């Protein structure tokens, strides 16, 4: 990849990642408040967010810390909750150039979140490391700074505003998915199927008792498998 192409990919990553970073800033504010409840200070909370970058995993981890549970329970819960990132990494590896080195693959993998995965998998052509780094350069600081601000200023804002901030992540993710769903009916159908099946898993007897982390993995595998069989992506489309 030429230097100019690398620079352009990085800048595009910055642009696409900016809304994600702003969304993370709002959502992580709530996480920071939870960190205070778990007995963490600003430095501890900031480092946790910087090296983890996972909303569900961190919220679950804080609940385990507050309950004074064992390290084993923490490890198992994080494995289940964050297992979906492995599936996302499998998908992104198919978009990366086969000659891409291990270092770049590890770098891209560190920044895999639901939202960064959404903009990366929807990008046409091969996934350039520079694009991922650009998105991470604004998304990760947004998440980290938001956590720190939540710890420092959590008691200042009214509760209704804090609750509203926590909804930003859902709106941001919808903004990422909807444009791609308009362009590709396969994505639209997959999204609709995900909503229907998620509702069934939430309200159906017996099934609703499955842990949320396991539920995400099951739905991801089933819907991805069905989409791959029914409407496979051709090599030239990747």
C-alpha positions as CSV (number, residue, x, y, z in Angstrom):
1,X,0.0,0.0,0.0
2,X,1.4,3.4,-1.0
3,X,1.9,6.1,1.6
4,X,-0.8,8.3,0.1
5,X,-3.3,5.4,0.1
6,X,-2.4,4.6,3.7
7,X,-2.9,8.3,4.7
8,X,-6.3,8.4,3.0
9,X,-7.4,5.2,4.7
10,X,-6.4,6.6,8.1
11,X,-8.2,9.8,7.5
12,X,-11.4,7.9,6.4
13,X,-11.1,5.8,9.5
14,X,-10.9,9.0,11.6
15,X,-14.0,10.4,9.9
16,X,-16.0,7.2,10.3
17,X,-14.8,6.7,13.8
18,X,-15.6,10.2,15.0
19,X,-19.4,9.5,15.6
20,X,-18.5,6.3,17.4
21,X,-16.0,8.2,19.6
22,X,-18.7,10.7,20.5
23,X,-21.2,8.0,21.2
24,X,-18.7,6.2,23.4
25,X,-18.0,9.4,25.3
26,X,-21.6,9.6,26.3
27,X,-22.2,5.9,27.1
28,X,-18.9,5.5,29.0
29,X,-20.0,8.3,31.3
30,X,-22.5,5.8,32.8
31,X,-19.8,3.2,33.1
32,X,-17.7,5.7,35.1
33,X,-20.5,6.1,37.6
34,X,-20.7,2.3,38.0
35,X,-17.0,2.3,38.6
36,X,-17.4,4.6,41.6
37,X,-20.1,2.3,43.0
38,X,-17.6,-0.6,42.6
39,X,-15.0,1.3,44.6
40,X,-12.7,2.3,41.8
41,X,-11.0,5.6,41.4
42,X,-10.5,7.6,38.2
43,X,-7.1,6.1,37.4
44,X,-8.2,2.5,37.8
45,X,-11.4,3.1,35.8
46,X,-9.6,4.8,33.0
47,X,-7.0,2.1,32.7
48,X,-9.7,-0.6,32.7
49,X,-11.5,1.1,29.8
50,X,-8.3,1.8,27.9
51,X,-7.2,-1.9,27.9
52,X,-10.6,-3.5,27.6
53,X,-12.8,-1.4,25.3
54,X,-15.9,-3.5,25.8
55,X,-19.1,-2.1,27.3
56,X,-20.9,-5.3,28.1
57,X,-17.8,-7.0,29.5
58,X,-16.9,-4.0,31.7
59,X,-20.4,-3.5,33.1
60,X,-20.6,-7.2,33.8
61,X,-17.1,-7.1,35.4
62,X,-18.1,-4.3,37.7
63,X,-21.1,-6.2,38.8
64,X,-18.9,-9.2,39.7
65,X,-16.5,-6.9,41.5
66,X,-19.3,-5.4,43.6
67,X,-20.5,-8.9,44.5
68,X,-16.9,-9.8,45.6
69,X,-17.1,-12.9,43.4
70,X,-14.1,-15.1,42.5
71,X,-11.6,-14.6,39.7
72,X,-12.9,-17.8,38.1
73,X,-16.4,-16.4,37.8
74,X,-14.9,-13.2,36.3
75,X,-12.9,-15.1,33.7
76,X,-15.8,-17.3,32.7
77,X,-18.2,-14.5,32.4
78,X,-15.8,-12.4,30.3
79,X,-15.1,-15.3,28.0
80,X,-18.8,-15.8,27.3
81,X,-19.7,-12.2,27.0
82,X,-16.8,-11.3,24.8
83,X,-16.8,-14.4,22.7
84,X,-18.6,-12.6,19.9
85,X,-15.5,-10.6,19.2
86,X,-13.8,-13.8,18.1
87,X,-16.6,-14.3,15.5
88,X,-16.2,-10.7,14.4
89,X,-12.5,-11.1,14.0
90,X,-13.0,-14.2,11.8
91,X,-15.2,-12.1,9.5
92,X,-12.7,-9.2,9.4
93,X,-9.8,-11.6,8.7
94,X,-11.6,-12.5,5.4
95,X,-11.5,-8.8,4.4
96,X,-7.8,-8.3,5.3
97,X,-5.1,-8.9,2.7
98,X,-3.8,-12.5,3.0
99,X,-0.2,-11.1,3.2
100,X,-1.0,-8.9,6.2
101,X,1.4,-9.5,9.1
102,X,0.6,-10.8,12.5
103,X,1.4,-7.4,14.1
104,X,-1.2,-5.6,12.1
105,X,-3.7,-8.4,12.6
106,X,-3.2,-8.1,16.4
107,X,-3.5,-4.3,16.2
108,X,-6.8,-4.5,14.3
109,X,-8.1,-7.2,16.7
110,X,-7.5,-5.0,19.7
111,X,-9.9,-2.4,18.4
112,X,-12.7,-4.8,17.4
113,X,-16.0,-3.5,19.0
114,X,-19.5,-3.9,17.7
115,X,-19.5,-0.4,16.2
116,X,-16.0,-0.5,14.7
117,X,-16.8,-3.9,13.3
118,X,-19.9,-2.5,11.7
119,X,-18.1,0.2,9.8
120,X,-15.2,-2.1,8.9
121,X,-17.2,-5.0,7.6
122,X,-19.3,-2.5,5.5
123,X,-16.3,-1.0,3.9
124,X,-15.8,-2.0,0.3
125,X,-12.7,-3.8,-0.8
126,X,-9.9,-5.0,1.5
127,X,-9.7,-3.8,5.1
128,X,-6.6,-1.6,5.4
129,X,-4.9,-1.6,8.9
130,X,-4.7,2.2,8.5
131,X,-8.5,2.5,8.4
132,X,-8.9,0.5,11.5
133,X,-6.2,2.5,13.3
134,X,-7.9,5.7,12.3
135,X,-11.3,4.6,13.7
136,X,-9.6,3.4,16.9
137,X,-7.7,6.7,17.3
138,X,-11.0,8.5,18.1
139,X,-13.2,5.7,19.3
140,X,-10.9,4.4,22.1
141,X,-10.1,7.8,23.5
142,X,-13.8,8.6,23.5
143,X,-14.6,5.5,25.6
144,X,-11.6,6.1,27.9
145,X,-12.2,9.8,28.5
146,X,-15.9,9.2,29.0
147,X,-15.2,6.7,31.7
148,X,-12.9,9.1,33.5
149,X,-15.5,11.9,33.3
150,X,-18.1,9.6,34.7
151,X,-16.0,8.9,37.7
152,X,-15.1,12.6,38.2
153,X,-18.4,14.3,37.4
154,X,-20.9,11.5,37.9
155,X,-22.6,13.1,40.9
156,X,-22.9,16.5,39.2
157,X,-25.4,15.6,36.4
158,X,-29.1,14.8,37.1
159,X,-30.1,11.1,36.9
160,X,-32.4,11.6,33.9
161,X,-29.6,13.0,31.8
162,X,-27.2,10.2,32.8
163,X,-30.0,7.7,31.7
164,X,-30.4,9.5,28.4
165,X,-26.6,9.3,27.7
166,X,-26.7,5.5,28.1
167,X,-29.1,5.3,25.1
168,X,-26.6,7.0,22.8
169,X,-24.9,3.7,22.0
170,X,-28.0,2.2,20.6
171,X,-28.8,5.2,18.4
172,X,-25.2,5.3,17.1
173,X,-25.3,1.6,16.2
174,X,-28.6,2.0,14.3
175,X,-27.0,4.9,12.4
176,X,-24.2,2.6,11.3
177,X,-26.4,-0.3,10.3
178,X,-29.4,1.4,8.6
179,X,-27.4,2.9,5.6
180,X,-25.8,-0.4,4.8
181,X,-29.2,-2.2,5.1
182,X,-30.6,0.2,2.5
183,X,-27.8,-0.6,0.1
184,X,-27.9,-4.4,0.6
185,X,-31.1,-6.3,1.1
186,X,-29.1,-9.2,2.6
187,X,-28.0,-7.0,5.5
188,X,-31.6,-5.7,5.9
189,X,-33.0,-9.2,6.1
190,X,-30.3,-10.3,8.5
191,X,-31.1,-7.4,10.8
192,X,-34.8,-8.1,10.7
193,X,-34.1,-11.8,11.5
194,X,-31.9,-10.8,14.4
195,X,-34.6,-8.6,15.9
196,X,-37.2,-11.3,15.6
197,X,-35.0,-14.1,17.0
198,X,-33.7,-11.8,19.8
199,X,-37.3,-11.1,20.8
200,X,-38.1,-14.8,20.8
201,X,-35.0,-15.5,23.0
202,X,-36.1,-12.7,25.3
203,X,-39.7,-13.7,26.0
204,X,-40.1,-17.4,25.1
205,X,-40.3,-19.8,28.0
206,X,-37.1,-21.7,29.0
207,X,-35.1,-20.0,26.2
208,X,-35.3,-16.6,27.9
209,X,-33.3,-18.1,30.8
210,X,-30.2,-18.4,28.6
211,X,-27.4,-16.0,29.6
212,X,-27.3,-12.9,27.5
213,X,-23.7,-13.6,26.5
214,X,-24.5,-17.1,25.3
215,X,-27.7,-15.7,23.6
216,X,-25.6,-13.3,21.5
217,X,-23.2,-16.1,20.4
218,X,-26.1,-18.4,19.4
219,X,-27.9,-15.8,17.5
220,X,-24.8,-14.6,15.7
221,X,-23.8,-18.1,14.6
222,X,-27.3,-19.1,13.5
223,X,-28.0,-15.9,11.5
224,X,-24.6,-15.7,10.0
225,X,-24.7,-19.4,9.0
226,X,-28.2,-18.9,7.4
227,X,-27.1,-15.8,5.5
228,X,-23.9,-17.5,4.3
229,X,-25.9,-20.5,2.9
230,X,-28.8,-18.5,1.5
231,X,-27.0,-15.5,0.1
232,X,-23.2,-16.0,0.1
233,X,-20.9,-13.1,-0.6
234,X,-18.9,-13.5,-3.8
235,X,-15.1,-13.1,-3.6
236,X,-15.1,-10.0,-5.7
237,X,-17.6,-8.3,-3.3
238,X,-15.2,-8.6,-0.3
